[in-house]
Amino acid sequence: MAIAILLFLTSIWGSIYLLHYLLKSSKAQSLLPSSSSSFRPSRRTIWNESATQITLSGLHLRIETTAWNLRHDLFATSLKRATRARWRTTLSQAYSFGSLLGLIGMLCALGFLCTTGCVSAVSIARKLWPVAGTYTGTSSEGFGGLVKRSLDSVEDSGVLPSDGSWIKPIIPGVTVPLSHLPAILSAVFLSQVIHEFGHAIAAAIDAIPILSAGLSLTFIIPSAFVSFSAYALDALAPRARARIIAAGPFHNIVLWVLLVSLSYTPFARIFWSLGYRDVSATGQIVVGVDAHSPLHAYLPVGAVITALDDTLLGRMANASHDAWTSYLVGAQANRTSPQGWCIAGPVDVDLACCTTPSPGRSCFVSTSTPSSFRCLDPAPLLTSTHTNTTARCTTTADCHPGDGHNAVCMRPDAKAQLLRLRVGSTGDIILWSGPRKEVYEEVRVSTLVPRLRVIPHALPHAATLFWEYLVTASLSLYFFNLLPLPFLDGSQFLTTLLQMIFDEHSDANTSPGEYELDLESEVSAPSRRARRRARWKGVLGRVIPRVTTGVFFGCAVLGLIDAYL
């Protein structure tokens, strides 16, 4: 998967530079021409040379246009009409409420940031210095399960780590499968576009024109932007300025509420039922397997996995528990099946497989205490589909004389990392040796089977995955953009809030001339109270962003360390 993504990115940037070279040879200029017919749709002037500029520098592509300025100005003008007064008032009140949500979001984001840092530090400490008597095994959890159907399944599927962490960084290839990268980038980009629309609409309420809008691509990360005149924004009253700044995060939280609300409706189930049949009562259907995975030759697309070890994957229609995610990377990722097999015969003298890996042999441990160990070939025992071959048991007391001389109830040791996948109606068993997380990352499953062969199996899985990351990206951008960090909305929002709190004339409806007179009177007769307020405003405006930046990078480092441990 990593090689495929690298080749894809190489081909994309190679094509961009090839096009740049061909166009540059025809027009001697450093800018990537935008007057080429390939960038000028017929009967439209949106990509003409006077309105659009496309620049290329290293692995950074930037497309900036003023083609939308006139449309934005017309929208702002229409809001000023008497017939649209109600619309303007409604929008103004809505985005003013967005300013309040911006303040709440900033406080919550700061609280989440501090809490995340503390939780990550505690988690790292527990992994490095485990408390005696506690389970020391580790598991790899990933956010964004393959088959979750709604937001509530995040808790039900047990993807929250068992070590106490409640927020995991989304790192493709580390905390989530690398195959999730396209869905992550698409969801983040769409959330950014909706975010920038918020700034543009809120600016139109106060007739603030946009200077330009555009898109950019930095290596693999796409982004959107809308720029305004700094002078025009600074001339606004702080309340109006806060409304524009908070409008982007406001759009993100509104989108999140809409997506979560839709996930509780039967809309998705009704939509997919038109072309797909639900098999969740039976198990999980395979919609794709990584080409480099050993399971690729054994799990064809369309195969139904009915059980993992002794855990059935079928569920009732109204159940939201995702056994696939829970057993592979969730709450049950470190658990072994309580059942074993009645194994007869003398105890092996050679127990080398229990300390070092041995080809064709795995370590088995008894279910009763004191524990005894044996080295056995797991394939004949664990892949048998006949229940009368070897009796199943929970304790040695369940084994009868007919099971063999000195039969002992034994099961694979957790260190052996054996996993049985039961496939199809015949119950064929595939034996996997390795971390369960790799199965989760390499095998993509769903609960929907196409009614027609022409309908792709992977479509519901891809759509569900994108939906889940869109929900995550919307909420994440709401909190992240409100952090008082450089180059984020939060830094400007904090400055505006401090101005509203500490400036006595922050929202005075005065003309520029009257405001200048007020400033002159304050300068001529400065008060101790005004100086104190200005001093606090400056101190908070410097200290809060610096402390937040330090805490943010500290949390990022701790999160990465915690993810790799």
Protein Blocks (a to p, Z undefined) as FASTA:
>chain_A
ZZmmmmmmmmmmmmmmmmmmmmmmmpgcfbdcfkbfklmcghiaklgmklpccddehjac
cdddfklmmmmmmmmmmmmpmklmmmmmmmmmmmmmmmmmmmmmmmmmmmmmmmmmmmmm
mmmmmmmmccehiafbdcdddehifkbcbfklmmmnopacfkopabdcddehilpcfklm
mmmmmmmmmmmmmmmmmmmmmmmmnopacfbdcdddehjaccddddddfklmmmpcfklm
mmmmmmmmmmmmmmmmmmmmmmmpcklmmmmmmmpccfklnmccdfbdcfkbmklmmmcg
hiacfbghjacfbdcfkbcbdfklmmmmmmmlmpccfbdcddedjddfblmlmmbccehi
acdddfbdcdddddddfklmmmpcbfklpccdfbfklpcfknoghiacddddfklopacd
dedjkopacddeddfklmmmmpccdfbdcfbfklcfklmmmmmmmmmmmmmmmmmmmmmm
mpccehiaklmmmmmmmmmmmmmklmcccdfklmmmmmmmmmmmccfklmmmmmmmmmmm
mmmmmmmmmmmmmmmmmmmmmmmZZ
